[in-house]
Amino acid sequence: MTKLNVLLGDSPHTRPLKDTPDYDFPTASPVYTAFPRMVRDLEYDVCEMALATYLQARDAGVPITLIPVVLVSGTHHKSLIRVADRPSIAPQDLVGRRVGVRSYSQTTGLWVRGLLREDYGVESSQVTWVVHEEPHVAGYGEPAYVERSTAANVAELLKSGQVDAGVLGAREMGNQGEGLVPLIEDAEAAARAWVERHGTVPINHTLVVRDDVLHSDPDAVIALYQALKTTIPDAGWTDSYAACIEIAGRYALEQELVRTPVDVGAIEKSARIFEH
């Protein structure tokens, strides 16, 4: 079998696999810097991938296939943040305001905009999204309500007063979160209600393989998947995974991240081959 080139972040799920000599493991820090190299240049055989990036890449015809594992997941009501020592605002107050996010196509932003629409009636187009990074997928044109900034990060946008609120994932909060607090009151309870309603937890990072690698040596890719299943017990095309893909696909279309409806059935059909 082929010795695959596999780009994975460092986590409890991936560490046992990365300790073996069975694969070549290039590095990228932070891991999301590898995503544009994968979707633009197909630099790796297998690559950890943000879910929104995958959906956009699939929409753009990039020849990659989803491997049904969850590498990073979590709820995002607490990811919508504001400066602590300024007047509080409610989610509904964001209509007509400015919100900072690393990139419009960042997966955390996808989930936050989705919950704003579902839980608080705020449409993506009613907010100006201020970003400081370009999309991972080449050729993607951001909606007219997205504005590019020269700020270094979301914390700078917030603390300089360029935006009224921001979107930060858990790791970004660890690096930038001093003086920032969740905008949504009792965000944990709101997140639990979202999970109960949808029967799934939002996926941030999953895994993809280049189509040519999958076609030339499917046994090697399936062996990698089986190895990951030993550390990710719920890996596979589960009801929860399917529900998450369906919701993310719907959000992506509503937010103009993709041009056409996401065909969840087609994604499932290709993902099921790893079960054999």
C-alpha positions in Angstrom: 0.0 0.0 0.0 1.0 3.6 -0.5 2.6 5.5 2.4 0.2 8.4 2.6 1.1 12.0 3.2 -1.4 13.1 5.9 -1.8 16.6 7.4 -3.4 16.5 10.8 -3.6 18.9 13.7 -2.4 17.8 17.1 -5.2 16.5 19.3 -6.0 13.5 21.5 -7.8 12.0 18.4 -4.8 12.2 16.1 -1.8 11.8 18.5 -1.8 8.0 18.6 -1.8 7.8 14.8 0.9 10.4 14.5 3.1 8.3 16.8 3.3 5.5 14.2 5.7 5.2 11.3 3.0 4.2 8.9 2.4 7.6 7.4 4.3 10.8 6.6 3.0 13.7 8.7 3.8 17.2 7.4 3.0 20.1 9.8 1.2 23.3 9.6 0.7 25.8 12.5 -2.0 26.8 12.9 -3.5 23.8 11.1 -5.9 26.0 9.1 -3.0 27.4 7.1 -2.9 24.0 5.4 -6.4 24.2 4.1 -5.8 26.6 1.2 -2.8 24.6 0.2 -5.0 21.5 0.0 -8.0 23.0 -1.9 -5.9 25.2 -4.2 -2.8 22.9 -4.9 -3.9 19.5 -3.6 -0.6 19.5 -1.6 -1.5 16.5 0.6 -2.9 13.0 0.1 -5.2 13.4 3.1 -5.8 16.6 5.0 -7.7 17.8 8.0 -10.3 20.3 6.7 -12.7 22.9 8.0 -16.2 21.9 7.1 -17.1 25.2 5.5 -13.9 25.0 3.4 -14.9 21.5 2.3 -18.4 22.6 1.3 -17.0 25.5 -0.7 -14.3 23.3 -2.4 -16.9 20.8 -3.4 -19.1 23.5 -4.8 -16.0 24.7 -6.8 -15.3 21.2 -8.2 -12.1 20.6 -6.3 -11.4 16.8 -6.6 -11.5 15.7 -2.9 -13.7 13.3 -1.0 -15.0 13.6 2.6 -13.8 11.0 5.1 -16.5 10.8 7.8 -14.6 11.6 11.0 -15.0 14.5 13.4 -11.6 16.0 14.4 -12.9 19.3 16.0 -16.4 20.1 17.1 -18.3 22.2 19.6 -21.2 24.7 20.0 -20.7 28.3 19.1 -23.2 30.5 21.0 -20.2 31.5 23.2 -18.1 32.3 20.1 -20.1 35.5 19.5 -18.2 38.0 21.7 -18.0 41.7 22.7 -15.7 43.9 24.7 -16.5 43.4 28.4 -16.3 47.0 29.5 -18.6 48.4 26.9 -22.4 48.4 27.0 -24.0 45.0 26.4 -26.0 44.4 23.3 -28.4 41.6 22.4 -28.1 39.4 19.3 -31.1 41.1 17.8 -29.2 44.5 18.1 -26.7 43.3 15.5 -28.9 44.3 12.6 -27.2 47.1 10.8 -24.0 46.7 12.8 -20.5 45.4 12.2 -19.2 42.1 13.3 -15.5 41.0 13.0 -14.5 37.5 11.9 -11.2 36.1 10.7 -12.7 35.1 7.3 -16.3 35.2 6.1 -15.9 31.5 5.1 -14.5 30.4 8.5 -16.5 27.5 9.9 -17.1 29.1 13.3 -18.6 32.1 11.4 -20.8 29.8 9.4 -22.3 28.3 12.7 -22.6 31.7 14.4 -24.5 33.2 11.4 -26.7 30.2 11.3 -27.7 30.4 15.0 -28.2 34.2 14.6 -30.8 33.5 11.9 -32.5 30.6 13.6 -32.5 31.7 17.2 -32.6 35.5 16.9 -34.0 36.3 13.4 -30.8 38.1 12.2 -30.1 37.5 8.5 -26.4 37.4 7.4 -27.1 40.2 4.9 -28.4 42.5 7.7 -24.9 42.6 9.2 -21.6 44.0 7.8 -19.0 41.2 8.3 -15.5 42.7 8.7 -12.7 40.2 7.9 -8.9 40.3 7.9 -8.2 37.0 5.9 -9.1 35.9 2.4 -11.1 32.7 1.7 -9.3 29.4 1.4 -11.0 28.5 -1.9 -9.6 30.4 -4.8 -12.1 32.3 -6.9 -14.8 32.6 -4.2 -16.4 36.0 -4.3 -17.6 37.3 -1.0 -21.0 38.9 -0.7 -21.4 42.6 -0.9 -22.0 42.8 2.9 -18.4 41.6 3.6 -15.7 44.2 4.2 -11.9 43.6 4.3 -9.8 45.2 7.0 -6.1 45.5 7.6 -6.4 44.6 11.3 -4.2 41.8 12.6 -7.0 39.9 14.2 -10.6 40.1 15.6 -9.5 41.3 19.0 -7.9 44.3 17.4 -11.1 45.0 15.4 -13.1 44.9 18.6 -10.8 46.9 20.9 -10.2 49.6 18.3 -14.0 50.1 18.0 -14.1 49.1 14.3 -16.8 46.5 15.0 -19.5 46.1 17.6 -19.1 42.3 18.1 -16.8 39.5 16.9 -16.6 35.8 16.2 -13.8 33.8 17.9 -13.4 30.0 18.1 -12.3 28.4 21.3 -8.6 28.3 20.4 -8.7 31.9 19.2 -10.3 33.0 22.4 -7.4 31.4 24.2 -5.0 33.6 22.3 -7.0 36.8 21.9 -9.8 36.7 24.5 -8.5 38.9 27.2 -11.2 41.5 28.0 -13.8 39.8 25.8 -17.0 38.1 26.9 -19.9 36.2 25.2 -22.5 38.6 23.7 -25.3 36.0 24.2 -26.5 35.8 27.8 -26.4 32.2 29.2 -24.6 31.0 26.0 -24.2 27.5 27.4 -27.9 27.0 27.9 -28.7 28.4 24.5 -26.1 26.0 23.0 -27.6 23.0 24.8 -31.0 23.9 23.4 -29.6 24.1 19.9 -28.0 20.6 20.2 -31.2 19.2 21.6 -33.3 20.7 18.8 -30.9 19.4 16.0 -29.7 16.2 17.4 -26.1 17.0 16.6 -23.0 19.0 17.7 -21.5 21.4 15.1 -18.5 20.0 13.3 -15.6 22.4 12.7 -12.9 20.1 11.3 -13.4 16.9 9.4 -11.0 15.0 6.9 -10.7 14.9 3.1 -8.7 12.8 0.7 -7.6 13.6 -2.9 -9.7 11.8 -5.4 -6.7 10.5 -7.4 -5.2 9.0 -4.2 -8.5 7.4 -3.3 -8.9 5.9 -6.7 -5.3 4.7 -7.0 -5.0 3.1 -3.6 -8.4 2.8 -1.8 -7.1 0.2 0.6 -4.5 2.6 2.0 -7.1 5.3 2.6 -9.6 2.8 4.2 -6.7 1.6 6.5 -6.1 5.2 7.6 -9.8 5.6 8.3 -9.9 2.4 10.3 -6.9 3.5 12.3 -8.6 6.8 13.2 -11.8 4.9 14.2 -9.8 3.3 17.1 -9.4 6.8 18.7 -12.6 8.3 17.4 -15.3 5.7 18.5 -18.2 7.6 16.8 -16.4 8.0 13.5 -18.5 7.1 10.4 -21.6 8.3 8.6 -23.8 8.4 11.7 -27.2 10.1 12.1 -25.5 12.9 14.0 -22.8 13.4 11.3 -25.4 13.4 8.5 -27.6 15.9 10.4 -24.6 18.2 10.8 -23.7 18.1 7.1 -27.3 18.8 6.2 -27.5 21.8 8.5 -24.1 23.2 7.5 -25.0 22.8 3.9 -28.2 24.7 4.4 -26.5 27.5 6.3 -23.8 27.7 3.6 -26.4 28.2 0.9 -28.3 30.8 3.0 -25.1 32.7 3.6 -23.9 32.7 0.0 -20.9 30.5 0.8 -21.9 28.1 -1.9 -23.8 28.7 -5.1 -25.9 25.5 -5.3 -27.7 23.4 -2.7 -25.4 20.8 -1.0 -26.3 17.3 -2.2 -26.0 15.4 1.2 -27.0 12.1 -0.5 -24.1 12.3 -2.9 -21.7 13.1 0.0 -23.0 10.2 1.9 -22.7 7.8 -1.0 -19.0 8.6 -1.5 -18.3 8.6 2.3 -19.9 5.1 2.8 -17.1 3.4 0.8 -14.9 3.8 3.9 -17.1 1.4 5.8 -16.2 -1.6 3.6 
